[in-house]
Amino acid sequence: MLKFPKYIRMKSPIHWALVFAVCVCMFNIGLWLTFYVSENSAVSSQEKAFLNKSVASLSDQNDQLQQSLVEVTSELSNLKNEDQYVINQKNTQEIAQIKKAYRDAVNTYEELVKVRELTTKTDQIDALFTKTLDYLSKEDYENAAKTVATLTQEMQKIKDSLAQTQAVVPANVQQSNTPPGSGYSRQSVSALDGNYVVDLIAGDLSSTRVIVDTASSGNCGNDCPVLPLGDYVSRNGAYAGINGSYFCPASYPSCAGKTNSFDTLLMNKDKVYFNSDNNVYSTVPAVIFLGGSVRFVGQSLEWGRDTGIDSMIANQPLLLSGGNVVFGGDGDPKKGSRGSRSFVANKGNTVYIGVTRNVTVAENAHVLKALGMDNALNLDSGGSTALWSGGYKVGPGRNIPNAIVFVRK
């Protein structure tokens, strides 16, 4: 059996092409030598006949080798012309489609969690989400995407229906655009050609100390402690309280690895800084409680990390500044959807915490302007929304990492 040395072992069509080319040359040389011998040597007719037969055989083999060389050359050409970039692009697109399918499923699940916080009638959308997971398990990404789209539409229908119900102002709620001077009030506020139900608690800073309390005693990046709003109120001997800043709930898949953590700046009642090194969030608005006064700033960095204050908390967006609306929307669908919106505001030397029903964040700015507020800051909402005054007026909502509470001096 013919064996090639290691350095000429055939590993690709190129090697085969070279071998065929060498063989062709050798056969051509053999043909030439055969003809030369037949023409120039004194041989018998029998020998000439044998030589002619050999020449014919060599000619046939030469034709076969030529054909094989053509086929190998064609194969090599096809391999060269095959566009690897196109293949890579196709693979990249398929991977992107898979990632998008799973990302959309995760985002949809988080929206599903929010809908469950609003109503228990979720059998239909639960079934659609289960169907989505089934398609993903079978790698049927096209139908998974279609089911996610249907699920999103059905969830929006539920939210729209709930919003219409919430938009109806109960007959026993008094219409007034004047906030209470002290204590708790539920009232209908006229703004933007409509009426909005607002739950308000007033804290006069001459008799009330406003503080920020945290479940954690220091910075926490994952699996952070949380408490219900009622616990923050009771452990501080407070008479009122509201949920605080945005955070990453444990029920959200996208919060894996950072559950119950928050990113924005905060200084609690014990003068402990939170996220002080997170300069990315230094541009987030904040409210600063100074004991006998309150200050709202457009960026946390304006605070200067003064330890002489009682507390501070950052969140976004700033709704009012100097009595003027400063937030008109930013394209974020979460802020643009209607729901219950928590806020902290002031009018003169009185701090207000409260919840406005069935508004977008931008609409809430106009409602608070109609109430005559000087400044206002948006707080976390959705499943975190909670307001306490002698009991839950809104909520209780989910357990939270921080809260704003009113304590009597």
N, C-alpha and C positions, 0 to 999 in steps of 0.2 A: 504493500500500500504506500502510495506517494505521500510523504510527509514534508511539510514546509518548516524551515527554521522558524524559531520564535519571532524573529524580527520581520518575517514576511507572512505571518499567520493572517488569514483574511478576517478582518473585523468590521468591514463596511463595504458597500458597493464600490467604493473607489479602489480598494485593494483588488476586488474581482476584475474591475475594468483593466487595471494594470497587468494582471496575470494574463487575461485574454489577449491583450495587445502583444505581450511577449510571445505567447503561443502562435499568434498569427504571423509574427515575424519569423519565427522558427520554421513554420510550415512553408512560408514563401521561399525561405532559403533552401529548404529541402526540395521544393519543386524545381527551383532553378538548378540545383546540383543534379537532380535526376535528369532533367532535360539535357544538361551539359554532358553528362556521362553517356546518355543515349545517342547523342549526336557525334560525340568525339571519340568514343571507345570502340574498339573492334569487338563487338559482341555478336552472339548468334541471334537469329530471328526469334528463338524461344526466349532468350534473355530479354530481348527488346519488348516482346509481348508482355512479359512479366513486369518490366519497368513501366510500360504504358498503363498496365492495370493498376500498378502502385500509384502512378501519377493521378489517375482518375479517382482513386480512393482518397488520396491526399487532397485533391481538389474538392471532393464532397465534404471532407472534414473541415477544410478551410471555409467553405460556404456556411457550414453549421456554426463554426466559431465566429464568423462575421455576423451571423444573425444573432447569436448570443451576445456578442459585443454591443450590437444595436439595442437589444432589449435591456442590457445592464446600463448602458448609457442613458436610455430613456428613463429607467427607474431612478438613476442618480439625478437626472434633471428634474424629475417630479419631486424628489426629496428636497432639492435645492429651492424649488419654486414654492414649496409649502411654507406659508407665512406663519412663523411661530408667534409673531406679535398678535395676529388675529386669534390664534388659539388662546394665548394668554389673556387677551381682552375678553374672550367668551367666558373663560374660567373666572375672571375677575367679576364679570357681570353676574354670573351665577352665584358667586359667594356674596356679592352685594345684595342680591335678591333674598338669599337665605337670612342674612343679617337683618335686612329691613323687615322681613316677615316676623322674626322673633322680637325685634325692637317694637314693632307696631303692636304685637300681642302683649308685651310688657306694659306699654303705655295705655293700652285699652284696659288691661286689668286694673291699673291704678285708677282710671276713670270709673271702672266698675265699682271699686272700693268706695269711691266718693258717692256714687249713686246709692249704694247700700246704706250709706250714712244718712241719706235723705228719706229713703222709703224701704219697706220690707217686701214690696211687690216687685221682685227681681227674677222671678222664675224664668221668664222668657229670655232675658239677657244672660242669665246664668247658663241656660242651655246652649245659647249661641257661643258663649266663650268655651264651653266644653267641646263643642263641635270644632272650634278653631284649634284647640289643643290636639284633637284627634287628627285633623288634617296635617298639622305640623309633625306629629309623630310618624305619619306616613310619607313625609317629605313632599306632600302635595301643597306647594307654596302658593300656587295660583288660587286654589279654592280657599286656602287659609286667608289670603288677602281679601277675597270677596266676602268671606264671612265676617272678618274684622270690620269691613266697610258697613255691612248690614248692622252689625252690633253697635257701631258708633252712631248710626242713624236712630236705632231704637233707643239708645241711652239719651240721645238729644230730645227725642219725643217725650220721654219721662221727665227730663229736666224742664222742658217747656211747659208741660202740664202742671208740674209742681210750682213753677214760677207764676203761672196764671192764678193758681190757688192762693199763693202768698201775696199776690198783688192786690187782692181784695182786702180792703181795710175793715177790720171788725167794727161793728156799730158802736161798741162800748169804748172805743179808743178816741180820745178827745183830739180835735184838730187844733194844733198850736205850733207856731214857729218860734216860740219863746222857750228856751231851755230852762230847766228848773234851777233855782238858786242853791238848792241843797237836796240831798237824797236822790231817790229813784223816781223816774217817770217813764211811762210808755205813752207816746203821742204820735199823732199823724202830722207829718210835715209837708207843706205844700212847696213843691219845687219841680222845675222842668215840665210844667203843664201836667203834673200828676201829684198824687199823695203817697207818702212813704211812711211806713211804721218804723219808728226809731225807739229803741230802749236806751235810756240815758241815766247815768249816775254822776252827780256833781260832787266834787270835793273842793271846798274852799280852803286854800292853802294857809289861811290864818288858823285853821283848826284841824287841818288834815295834812298828814305826811304821806307823800307818794313814794313807794319804794319798788324796786324790782327784785324778785326772789328767784333763785335757781334751785333745781333739784340736785345738781352737781356742785361740789365745793370748788371745782376748778375746771380747766379746759378738758373736754372729752371729745374724742373723735369717733367712737363707735360703741354701740350697746350702752348708751348713756342713760342715767336714771331719769325718770319722768314721774310726775305726780298729777292727780286731778286738780283742777282749779280750786275746788273746795278745800283741799289740804293746804294749799298755799295761804288761803284766807285764814283758816283756823290756826295754823302754826305761827302766824304773825299777829294774831289777835286783831285781824283786820275786819272792817265792816263791808268791804266791797272788793271786787277784783275782776280782772279780764285776762284772757289768754294773751301771750306775748308774741315773739317773733316767729318767722318762718323756720321750720325745721324739717328733718327727714324722718317721717314715721316708719316704724318697723314693718308696717303692713304693705309698704311700697317695695316691689322687687328692685327698683332702681336705687333703693337706699341700702342695699346689701353692702356691708363693710363700713357703713357710716350711720347706722340706725340711731334715731333720736338725737342726732347731733345738729348743731346750728353753726353757721359760718360768720354771722355778722357780729359787730362789736357790742359789748355789754359790760356794765359794771354793776354788780349786785349790791345789796344792802350792806354786805360785809367788806366792801371796797375791793372785791376781787375782780381783776380784769379777765374777760373772756375774749379769746381770738385777737389779742392785742397785736400779734405779729401778722395777722391776715390783712395785709395792705390792699389786697384786691378789693376788699369791701370797705375801705376807708372813704369811698365816695358815696356810700349808702346814707340816706337821711337818718336823723336820730332825734330823740327827745331827751332832754337833760332835766332832772328834777333837783332843784337847788335848795330844798327846804322851804323857804318862803316864796319862791318863784319858780317858773318853768321856762325853758328855752328850747325852741325847735331850730334845728340847723339842716341845711340842704345837703351837707356832707359830714360824715362822722369825724373826719379829720379836723373840722372846725372846733370840735370839743377840746382838743389839746390834752386829753387824758388827765383832767383835773381831779385829784382825789378829794377835794373839799366838798364835792357834791354828795347828795344822798344816793342817787342811782342814775344810770342812763341805759337806754336801749335803742338799738338801731333796727330799722326795717324800711321797707319801701313799698309804694312810693310816698313822697310827701304830697299831701292832698291840697292843703291851704297854706299860704304864707302871707302874713300881713293882711288877712281877710280876702286875699285873692286866690282863685283857683289856679293851681300850678301843675295839675295833672289832667290831661285830656285824653289819655289812652296811649298805649305804646305798641299795639298790635299783638300783645300776648293774649291768646284766647282764654287763658285762665282768669286774667283780670277783666276781660271783655264779656265774660258770661255773668248772668245774674245769679245772685245768691245773697246769703247773709254776710255782711262785711263788718268786721270789728275795727275799732279805731280808738285813738287817744287824741284829745284836742284840748284847746283852752280858749276861754273868753275872759280876758283880763287876768285876774289872779285866781280864777277857778279852773280846775282841771276836770275834764269830762272823759269818761270812758263809756263806750256804748257799742251797740250793734244796730245797723240799718238793714231792714229786710228787703229782699228782692231788688238789688241794685248791682250794677257793675261798679268797679272801683272808681271809674271816672264819674259816674252818676252820683256816687256817694260824696264826692268832693262838692258837687252843687247842692246836695241836700244839707251838708254841714255849713256851707256858705249861707244857705237860706235860714239856718238856725243862728246865724250871727257869730260863728266861731272865728277866732283870729288865726289860729294855726291848727293843723290836723295832720296826723300820720296814720297811714294804713297799717293794720296788724294782720297776723295770720288769720285765715278764715276756713271755710269748708268744714271738715270734720273736727277741726281744732276750736271752732267758735264756742265760746262759753262766757257768760256774764253772771256775776254773783252779787246779790244784795239781799241778805237775810235768807238766802237760798238761791237756787239757779233760776235766773230770769230767762236765760238762753243756755242751752247745753243740756248735760254737762260736757259733751264733746269728749274727744280722746284725751288721754294723759299727755301732759306737755312738759318741756324742759325748763320753761321760765314763764313768769306771769307778772303783771302789774297789779299791785294791791294798794288800797287806801287804808291807812292806819290813823286813828285819832291821836292828836298830840296830847 
